[in-house]
Amino acid sequence: MANSYTTEDGVQRTTVIERRSNGGLMIGMIVIIALVAAIAYFLFAQDSREQRQSDALVSAAESVDDAARDAGTAISDAANRAAPKQ
């Protein structure tokens, strides 16, 4: 931006004013992007952790089911051997 003016003694003067950005906008944008990236990372990490916990519970439940079936089969076999044949 340039301002032209005349002094009291009649001399024509021009003043050039340069405005420069201080980088505040750029720093603000970088901070916002970093914040969004951090939030996304923690949300995905938590979702993954919950999925692993869920998988562990399902696996434990399947193991209990298998053990109960094996116990039922063993009891049935023992009862069949102990029962008198007709």
VOLOZA-540176 format. One line per 3 residues: number of its first residue (from 1); their letters; for each residue x, y, z of N, C-alpha, C, O. Coordinates in nm, 3 decimals. Each point is the difference from the previous one (the first is absolute). Layout:
BEGIN
NUM = A = X:Y:Z:X:Y:Z:X:Y:Z:X:Y:Z ~ ...
//
This chain:
BEGIN
1 = MAN = 0.085:-0.116:0.000:-0.085:0.116:0.000:0.091:0.123:0.000:0.097:0.007:0.075 ~ -0.129:0.088:-0.158:0.083:0.120:-0.011:-0.085:0.123:0.027:-0.112:0.011:-0.050 ~ 0.164:0.081:0.129:-0.066:0.127:0.028:0.085:0.113:-0.057:0.120:0.007:0.026
4 = SYT = -0.182:0.080:-0.103:0.072:0.117:-0.053:-0.052:0.124:0.072:-0.120:0.013:0.023 ~ 0.211:0.076:0.010:-0.039:0.125:0.065:0.103:0.107:-0.033:0.110:-0.029:-0.046 ~ -0.149:0.151:0.070:0.088:0.114:-0.024:0.029:0.065:0.134:-0.090:0.025:0.079
7 = TED = 0.219:0.002:-0.055:0.040:0.065:0.125:-0.028:0.149:-0.006:-0.038:0.051:-0.106 ~ 0.056:0.021:0.217:-0.027:0.144:0.007:0.090:0.080:-0.094:-0.039:0.107:-0.046 ~ 0.157:-0.158:0.018:0.091:0.074:-0.088:-0.020:-0.038:-0.148:0.080:0.041:-0.085
10 = GVQ = -0.187:-0.121:0.053:-0.034:-0.031:-0.138:0.068:-0.122:-0.058:-0.008:-0.022:-0.121 ~ 0.075:-0.056:0.202:0.068:-0.119:-0.050:-0.099:-0.117:-0.001:-0.070:-0.027:0.098 ~ 0.067:-0.040:-0.213:-0.088:-0.118:-0.014:0.068:-0.121:0.063:0.114:-0.032:-0.034
13 = RTT = -0.182:-0.033:0.123:0.055:-0.118:0.070:-0.094:-0.119:-0.021:-0.122:0.015:-0.012 ~ 0.181:-0.131:0.008:-0.078:-0.125:-0.008:0.052:-0.093:0.110:0.120:-0.022:0.014 ~ -0.213:-0.030:0.062:0.033:-0.095:0.105:-0.057:-0.135:-0.039:-0.119:-0.013:-0.027
16 = VIE = 0.204:-0.089:0.025:-0.043:-0.136:-0.032:-0.008:-0.078:0.131:0.097:-0.009:0.075 ~ -0.212:-0.047:-0.050:-0.022:-0.079:0.120:-0.018:-0.145:-0.042:-0.095:-0.033:-0.071 ~ 0.185:-0.053:0.112:-0.009:-0.142:-0.031:-0.054:-0.073:0.121:0.046:0.018:0.113
19 = RRS = -0.144:-0.098:-0.140:-0.059:-0.079:0.109:0.036:-0.145:-0.025:-0.020:-0.054:-0.109 ~ 0.072:-0.006:0.209:0.036:-0.141:-0.011:-0.079:-0.079:0.102:-0.030:0.048:0.110 ~ -0.001:-0.170:-0.147:-0.070:-0.088:0.091:0.098:-0.048:0.106:0.117:-0.025:-0.029
22 = NGG = -0.164:0.014:0.150:0.087:-0.049:0.106:-0.004:-0.151:0.013:0.064:-0.057:0.088 ~ -0.138:-0.008:-0.174:-0.005:-0.146:0.002:-0.098:-0.057:0.099:-0.005:-0.122:0.017 ~ -0.071:0.204:0.048:-0.096:-0.047:0.100:-0.105:-0.093:-0.059:-0.038:-0.099:0.061
25 = LMI = -0.008:0.132:-0.180:-0.100:-0.083:-0.065:0.059:-0.138:-0.033:-0.064:-0.103:0.021 ~ 0.183:0.103:-0.071:0.065:-0.127:-0.037:0.022:-0.086:0.125:-0.026:-0.120:-0.003 ~ 0.073:0.179:0.109:0.023:-0.074:0.125:-0.133:-0.054:0.053:-0.007:-0.114:0.047
28 = GMI = -0.096:0.195:-0.054:-0.133:-0.043:0.045:-0.050:-0.119:-0.079:-0.056:-0.094:0.056 ~ 0.075:0.097:-0.187:-0.045:-0.111:-0.084:0.079:-0.128:0.032:-0.057:-0.109:0.003 ~ 0.187:0.123:0.020:0.082:-0.117:0.035:-0.046:-0.060:0.133:-0.008:-0.122:0.014
31 = VII = -0.022:0.207:0.082:-0.047:-0.047:0.131:-0.133:-0.072:-0.015:-0.021:-0.105:0.061 ~ -0.070:0.159:-0.140:-0.131:-0.063:-0.019:0.015:-0.135:-0.069:-0.063:-0.098:0.040 ~ 0.146:0.091:-0.143:0.021:-0.127:-0.070:0.062:-0.104:0.094:-0.041:-0.116:-0.002
34 = ALV = 0.138:0.157:0.083:0.063:-0.092:0.094:-0.102:-0.049:0.104:0.002:-0.117:0.038 ~ -0.088:0.205:0.007:-0.102:-0.036:0.099:-0.098:-0.101:-0.059:-0.034:-0.098:0.065 ~ -0.012:0.122:-0.186:-0.093:-0.092:-0.066:0.067:-0.136:-0.020:-0.062:-0.104:0.023
37 = AAI = 0.188:0.103:-0.065:0.072:-0.126:-0.019:0.015:-0.076:0.132:-0.015:-0.122:0.003 ~ 0.045:0.192:0.104:0.016:-0.065:0.130:-0.133:-0.060:0.049:-0.002:-0.111:0.051 ~ -0.106:0.184:-0.068:-0.132:-0.050:0.041:-0.036:-0.124:-0.082:-0.049:-0.099:0.055
40 = AYF = 0.073:0.104:-0.186:-0.031:-0.115:-0.085:0.083:-0.121:0.042:-0.052:-0.112:0.005 ~ 0.180:0.132:0.025:0.085:-0.111:0.043:-0.053:-0.066:0.127:-0.009:-0.122:0.008 ~ -0.026:0.204:0.092:-0.047:-0.056:0.125:-0.135:-0.071:-0.016:-0.024:-0.101:0.066
43 = LFA = -0.063:0.153:-0.152:-0.128:-0.067:-0.022:0.021:-0.135:-0.067:-0.062:-0.099:0.039 ~ 0.150:0.093:-0.141:0.025:-0.127:-0.065:0.072:-0.097:0.093:-0.028:-0.120:-0.003 ~ 0.118:0.168:0.085:0.073:-0.086:0.094:-0.096:-0.058:0.103:0.012:-0.117:0.036
46 = QDS = -0.105:0.197:0.012:-0.096:-0.048:0.099:-0.093:-0.104:-0.064:-0.032:-0.101:0.063 ~ -0.011:0.126:-0.187:-0.087:-0.095:-0.069:0.071:-0.133:-0.018:-0.061:-0.106:0.017 ~ 0.189:0.110:-0.050:0.079:-0.121:-0.018:0.014:-0.075:0.133:-0.009:-0.123:0.004
49 = REQ = 0.031:0.198:0.104:0.013:-0.062:0.132:-0.131:-0.068:0.041:0.001:-0.110:0.055 ~ -0.114:0.177:-0.082:-0.130:-0.059:0.034:-0.025:-0.124:-0.084:-0.059:-0.097:0.049 ~ 0.101:0.098:-0.174:-0.017:-0.117:-0.086:0.081:-0.118:0.053:-0.048:-0.114:0.001
52 = RQS = 0.172:0.140:0.044:0.082:-0.107:0.056:-0.064:-0.058:0.126:0.002:-0.121:0.020 ~ -0.059:0.208:0.065:-0.066:-0.048:0.121:-0.121:-0.084:-0.036:-0.025:-0.104:0.061 ~ -0.050:0.149:-0.159:-0.118:-0.075:-0.044:0.040:-0.136:-0.056:-0.065:-0.101:0.029
55 = DAL = 0.171:0.098:-0.108:0.048:-0.128:-0.055:0.044:-0.094:0.112:-0.024:-0.120:-0.008 ~ 0.088:0.174:0.111:0.045:-0.083:0.112:-0.120:-0.059:0.074:0.003:-0.116:0.041 ~ -0.109:0.194:-0.023:-0.120:-0.049:0.068:-0.068:-0.110:-0.082:-0.045:-0.100:0.056
58 = VSA = 0.037:0.119:-0.186:-0.061:-0.101:-0.086:0.081:-0.129:0.005:-0.056:-0.109:0.008 ~ 0.188:0.121:-0.012:0.086:-0.118:0.008:-0.019:-0.073:0.132:-0.006:-0.123:0.003 ~ -0.002:0.198:0.106:-0.020:-0.062:0.131:-0.135:-0.071:0.006:-0.010:-0.109:0.055
61 = AES = -0.093:0.171:-0.111:-0.133:-0.062:0.000:0.000:-0.128:-0.084:-0.064:-0.098:0.037 ~ 0.135:0.099:-0.149:0.009:-0.121:-0.082:0.073:-0.111:0.074:-0.036:-0.117:-0.011 ~ 0.139:0.152:0.087:0.074:-0.100:0.077:-0.089:-0.062:0.107:0.004:-0.121:0.023
64 = VDD = -0.084:0.203:0.043:-0.093:-0.050:0.103:-0.102:-0.093:-0.065:-0.033:-0.104:0.055 ~ -0.016:0.143:-0.173:-0.098:-0.082:-0.071:0.061:-0.135:-0.037:-0.063:-0.105:0.019 ~ 0.186:0.107:-0.071:0.067:-0.125:-0.036:0.021:-0.089:0.123:-0.021:-0.121:-0.006
67 = AAR = 0.061:0.182:0.116:0.022:-0.077:0.123:-0.131:-0.061:0.050:-0.001:-0.114:0.045 ~ -0.108:0.187:-0.053:-0.130:-0.051:0.045:-0.044:-0.116:-0.090:-0.054:-0.099:0.050 ~ 0.076:0.111:-0.179:-0.035:-0.111:-0.091:0.083:-0.124:0.031:-0.052:-0.111:0.004
70 = DAG = 0.182:0.130:0.018:0.087:-0.114:0.033:-0.043:-0.065:0.131:-0.001:-0.123:0.011 ~ -0.034:0.204:0.087:-0.045:-0.054:0.129:-0.131:-0.076:-0.017:-0.019:-0.106:0.058 ~ -0.072:0.160:-0.138:-0.128:-0.068:-0.025:0.020:-0.132:-0.070:-0.065:-0.099:0.034
73 = TAI = 0.155:0.095:-0.130:0.029:-0.125:-0.071:0.062:-0.102:0.094:-0.037:-0.117:-0.004 ~ 0.129:0.160:0.089:0.065:-0.090:0.095:-0.101:-0.056:0.100:0.003:-0.119:0.032 ~ -0.092:0.202:0.016:-0.103:-0.045:0.095:-0.094:-0.098:-0.067:-0.038:-0.102:0.058
76 = SDA = 0.000:0.132:-0.181:-0.091:-0.090:-0.074:0.066:-0.135:-0.024:-0.064:-0.104:0.017 ~ 0.190:0.106:-0.055:0.072:-0.126:-0.022:0.011:-0.081:0.129:-0.018:-0.121:0.000 ~ 0.048:0.190:0.110:0.012:-0.068:0.129:-0.134:-0.059:0.043:-0.006:-0.110:0.054
79 = ANR = -0.100:0.183:-0.078:-0.134:-0.049:0.037:-0.037:-0.120:-0.086:-0.061:-0.094:0.051 ~ 0.096:0.095:-0.176:-0.031:-0.114:-0.087:0.078:-0.124:0.041:-0.053:-0.111:-0.009 ~ 0.178:0.126:0.054:0.079:-0.114:0.045:-0.048:-0.054:0.134:0.007:-0.120:0.025
82 = AAP = -0.056:0.209:0.059:-0.043:-0.042:0.134:-0.141:-0.061:-0.002:-0.034:-0.079:0.088 ~ -0.045:0.115:-0.185:-0.138:-0.050:-0.004:-0.002:-0.147:-0.042:0.075:-0.042:-0.088 ~ -0.161:-0.032:0.152:-0.008:-0.143:-0.039:-0.060:-0.013:-0.141:-0.088:0.077:-0.038
85 = KQ = 0.135:-0.173:-0.036:-0.051:-0.022:-0.134:-0.121:-0.089:0.008:-0.004:-0.096:0.078 ~ -0.094:0.127:-0.158:-0.123:-0.080:0.004:-0.012:-0.087:-0.119:-0.097:-0.074:-0.013
//
